[in-house]
Amino acid sequence: MKKDKIMRKVKFFVAMSMMMVLSNGVMLAQAPVKRSSGNGGTQSTAVPSKQKPTNKPSPLNGYHEKTYSDGSVYKGNFRNDLFDGYGELKSSDGNIYKGFFEKGNLSEGTIIYPIGGASYTGELKNMKPFGKGTMISPRGRYQWQFVGVFDENENMVTGVQTFSNGDKYEGDFFNGSKHGQGTYTWKSGDQYVGDWNNDKRTGSGTYTWVNGNKYVGDWINGEMTGFGTMYYSNHTYIKGEWQKGTVIRTTEQGTWR
């Protein structure tokens, strides 16, 4: 009996000790941690409790197809939710962009325009033609292709424009028109080299016909107007003042070698 009493006391003390340890552990977990304030005192900092995990989706990586709220659709590679690698984007306005994206930006690729069926392949800035590239326009009276340089407003600056009828222009542009210095060669073989203004031969230039005749002089709105010299294939020439392709005052004439 005496032995049993001793054992019961031992078990009682062990149980009480365990309860005290557990109680102290809970209190320590909830108690503020005292830290030195740097001025000889202490300040208390509460120990943060465990937070519940959020349901924030992980960023997209690899190939995915995603539709955005504005209606645009992207099919291609992602890296950390950004277009990165080869992809195809159809914007809300219908334009289609194809190429290798880098951190969400397309610096070189192809744009297909829904209106007119035109397409552009080359350098880009802010998803627009800028720098060297090729523009193809498959519709209109004369289908054409331009290879050259574009400005930040998507306008042709300088390059070569060829037309489906066989004509070709090489030179400067402004706001989409032949403007500045340029050479236009017709399918027939005729050629003009000189100044342009808003798609018109205006300024100083030389027009050479395939039959050997050549005019060197002034032009206004595509016509020989001003002072100039006409050299004929029979080795004669007329120098003088011209009005819409007709000499109105001759200052000199003769033969040339």
C-alpha positions as CSV (number, residue, x, y, z in Angstrom):
1,M,0.0,0.0,0.0
2,K,2.7,2.4,1.0
3,K,4.5,1.7,-2.3
4,D,1.3,2.5,-4.3
5,K,0.9,5.8,-2.5
6,I,4.4,6.8,-3.4
7,M,3.9,5.9,-7.1
8,R,0.6,7.9,-7.3
9,K,2.4,11.0,-5.8
10,V,5.2,10.7,-8.4
11,K,2.8,10.5,-11.3
12,F,0.9,13.5,-9.9
13,F,4.1,15.6,-9.7
14,V,5.1,14.6,-13.2
15,A,1.7,15.5,-14.6
16,M,1.8,18.9,-12.9
17,S,5.3,19.6,-14.2
18,M,4.2,18.8,-17.8
19,M,1.2,21.1,-17.5
20,M,3.4,24.0,-16.2
21,V,5.9,23.5,-19.1
22,L,3.1,23.6,-21.7
23,S,1.5,26.6,-20.0
24,N,4.8,28.5,-20.0
25,G,5.4,27.6,-23.7
26,V,2.1,29.1,-24.7
27,M,2.8,32.2,-22.7
28,L,6.3,32.6,-24.2
29,A,4.9,32.2,-27.7
30,Q,2.4,35.0,-27.1
31,A,4.6,37.2,-25.0
32,P,6.3,40.3,-26.5
33,V,10.0,40.0,-27.1
34,K,12.1,42.6,-25.3
35,R,14.8,44.3,-27.3
36,S,17.3,46.9,-26.5
37,S,16.1,50.4,-27.5
38,G,19.7,51.6,-27.8
39,N,19.3,54.2,-25.0
40,G,19.7,51.8,-22.1
41,G,16.1,50.8,-22.0
42,T,14.1,48.1,-23.7
43,Q,11.1,48.0,-26.0
44,S,8.7,45.3,-26.7
45,T,8.0,43.8,-30.1
46,A,5.1,41.4,-30.6
47,V,5.9,38.1,-32.2
48,P,3.8,37.9,-35.4
49,S,1.4,35.0,-35.6
50,K,1.3,32.7,-38.5
51,Q,-0.6,34.2,-41.5
52,K,-3.0,32.3,-43.7
53,P,-1.7,31.6,-47.2
54,T,-3.1,33.8,-50.0
55,N,-4.7,32.6,-53.2
56,K,-2.7,34.9,-55.4
57,P,-2.0,33.0,-58.7
58,S,1.6,32.3,-59.6
59,P,3.0,34.3,-62.6
60,L,2.7,32.8,-66.1
61,N,5.7,31.2,-67.5
62,G,6.1,29.1,-70.7
63,Y,3.5,28.9,-73.5
64,H,0.0,30.1,-72.7
65,E,-3.0,31.5,-74.5
66,K,-4.6,34.5,-72.7
67,T,-7.5,36.8,-73.4
68,Y,-7.5,40.3,-71.8
69,S,-10.3,42.5,-70.7
70,D,-10.0,44.8,-73.7
71,G,-10.5,41.8,-76.1
72,S,-6.9,41.4,-77.1
73,V,-5.6,37.8,-77.3
74,Y,-2.0,36.6,-76.9
75,K,-0.7,33.2,-77.8
76,G,2.9,32.5,-77.0
77,N,5.6,32.4,-74.4
78,F,5.5,34.2,-71.0
79,R,8.1,34.9,-68.4
80,N,6.9,36.3,-65.1
81,D,3.6,37.3,-66.6
82,L,5.3,39.3,-69.5
83,F,5.4,38.3,-73.2
84,D,8.8,36.9,-73.6
85,G,9.9,34.7,-76.5
86,Y,8.0,34.0,-79.7
87,G,4.3,35.0,-79.6
88,E,1.4,36.3,-81.5
89,L,-0.8,39.2,-80.2
90,K,-4.1,40.2,-81.7
91,S,-4.9,43.7,-80.3
92,S,-8.4,45.1,-79.7
93,D,-8.2,47.1,-82.9
94,G,-7.6,44.0,-85.0
95,N,-3.8,44.4,-85.7
96,I,-1.8,41.2,-85.4
97,Y,1.7,41.3,-84.1
98,K,4.1,38.4,-84.6
99,G,7.7,38.0,-83.4
100,F,10.0,37.5,-80.5
101,F,9.0,39.5,-77.5
102,E,11.3,40.6,-74.7
103,K,10.0,41.7,-71.3
104,G,6.6,42.5,-72.9
105,N,8.0,44.5,-75.8
106,L,8.3,43.7,-79.5
107,S,11.4,45.4,-80.9
108,E,11.4,43.6,-84.3
109,G,8.7,41.6,-86.0
110,T,5.6,41.6,-88.3
111,I,2.4,43.7,-88.1
112,I,-0.6,42.7,-90.2
113,Y,-3.2,45.5,-90.5
114,P,-6.9,44.4,-90.9
115,I,-7.8,47.5,-93.0
116,G,-6.4,47.4,-96.4
117,G,-4.5,44.2,-95.8
118,A,-1.1,45.9,-95.5
119,S,1.7,44.3,-93.6
120,Y,5.0,45.5,-92.1
121,T,8.1,43.5,-91.2
122,G,11.1,45.1,-89.5
123,E,12.2,47.2,-86.5
124,L,9.6,48.5,-84.1
125,K,9.3,51.0,-81.3
126,N,6.3,51.0,-78.9
127,M,4.7,48.3,-81.2
128,K,4.9,50.7,-84.2
129,P,7.1,50.7,-87.3
130,F,10.3,52.7,-86.5
131,G,13.7,52.2,-88.2
132,K,14.4,49.8,-91.0
133,G,11.6,47.8,-92.4
134,T,9.4,46.6,-95.3
135,M,5.8,47.8,-95.9
136,I,3.6,46.0,-98.4
137,S,0.3,47.4,-99.6
138,P,-1.6,44.8,-101.6
139,R,-4.6,46.9,-102.5
140,G,-5.4,50.2,-104.3
141,R,-4.8,51.2,-107.9
142,Y,-1.2,50.2,-107.8
143,Q,0.0,47.7,-105.2
144,W,3.4,48.7,-103.8
145,Q,6.2,47.7,-101.6
146,F,8.5,50.0,-99.7
147,V,11.9,49.0,-98.3
148,G,13.6,51.6,-96.2
149,V,13.5,53.7,-93.1
150,F,10.4,54.8,-91.1
151,D,10.2,57.6,-88.6
152,E,8.5,57.5,-85.1
153,N,5.1,58.5,-86.7
154,E,5.2,55.4,-89.0
155,N,6.0,57.5,-92.1
156,M,8.4,56.5,-94.8
157,V,11.6,58.6,-94.6
158,T,13.9,57.3,-97.3
159,G,14.1,54.1,-99.3
160,V,12.9,52.3,-102.4
161,Q,9.2,52.0,-103.4
162,T,8.3,49.6,-106.2
163,F,4.8,49.4,-107.8
164,S,3.0,46.5,-109.3
165,N,2.9,48.2,-112.7
166,G,6.7,48.1,-112.9
167,D,7.5,51.7,-111.8
168,K,10.0,52.4,-109.1
169,Y,11.0,55.4,-106.9
170,E,14.1,55.7,-104.9
171,G,14.6,58.6,-102.6
172,D,13.2,60.8,-99.9
173,F,9.6,60.9,-98.5
174,F,7.6,63.2,-96.2
175,N,4.2,62.2,-94.7
176,G,4.0,59.3,-97.1
177,S,4.6,61.4,-100.2
178,K,7.7,61.7,-102.5
179,H,9.4,64.8,-101.2
180,G,13.0,65.9,-101.4
181,Q,15.6,64.3,-103.7
182,G,14.6,61.2,-105.6
183,T,14.7,59.1,-108.8
184,Y,11.6,57.8,-110.5
185,T,12.0,55.2,-113.2
186,W,9.0,54.2,-115.3
187,K,8.4,50.7,-116.7
188,S,8.8,52.3,-120.2
189,G,12.4,53.2,-119.3
190,D,11.8,57.0,-118.9
191,Q,13.6,58.4,-115.8
192,Y,13.4,61.6,-113.7
193,V,16.2,62.5,-111.3
194,G,15.7,65.6,-109.1
195,D,13.6,67.5,-106.6
196,W,10.1,66.4,-105.4
197,N,7.4,68.2,-103.5
198,N,4.3,66.4,-102.3
199,D,4.5,63.7,-105.0
200,K,5.1,66.3,-107.8
201,R,8.3,67.0,-109.7
202,T,9.0,70.5,-108.4
203,G,12.4,72.3,-108.3
204,S,15.4,71.3,-110.4
205,G,15.6,68.0,-112.2
206,T,16.5,66.0,-115.3
207,Y,14.1,63.9,-117.3
208,T,15.4,61.4,-119.7
209,W,13.2,59.7,-122.3
210,V,13.8,56.2,-123.5
211,N,14.2,57.7,-127.1
212,G,17.2,59.7,-126.0
213,N,15.7,63.1,-125.5
214,K,16.6,64.8,-122.2
215,Y,15.4,67.9,-120.4
216,V,17.6,69.6,-117.7
217,G,16.0,72.5,-115.8
218,D,13.1,73.8,-113.7
219,W,9.9,72.0,-112.8
220,I,6.6,73.0,-111.2
221,N,3.9,70.6,-110.3
222,G,5.3,67.9,-112.6
223,E,5.7,70.0,-115.7
224,M,8.7,71.7,-117.4
225,T,8.2,75.3,-116.2
226,G,11.0,77.8,-115.8
227,F,14.4,77.9,-117.4
228,G,15.9,74.8,-118.9
229,T,17.6,73.0,-121.8
230,M,16.1,70.3,-124.0
231,Y,18.7,68.0,-125.6
232,Y,17.3,66.0,-128.5
233,S,18.5,62.6,-129.7
234,N,19.4,64.1,-133.1
235,H,22.1,66.2,-131.3
236,T,20.3,69.5,-131.4
237,Y,19.3,71.5,-128.3
238,I,17.1,74.4,-127.3
239,K,17.8,76.6,-124.2
240,G,15.3,79.0,-122.9
241,E,12.1,79.6,-120.9
242,W,9.5,76.9,-120.7
243,Q,5.8,76.9,-119.7
244,K,4.1,73.6,-119.0
245,G,6.3,71.6,-121.3
246,T,6.5,74.2,-124.1
247,V,9.4,76.6,-124.8
248,I,8.0,80.1,-124.8
249,R,11.3,82.0,-125.2
250,T,14.5,80.7,-126.8
251,T,17.8,82.1,-125.5
252,E,20.1,79.7,-127.3
253,Q,20.0,76.7,-129.7
254,G,22.5,74.6,-131.6
255,T,24.0,71.2,-131.7
256,W,25.7,69.1,-129.0
257,R,28.1,66.2,-129.1
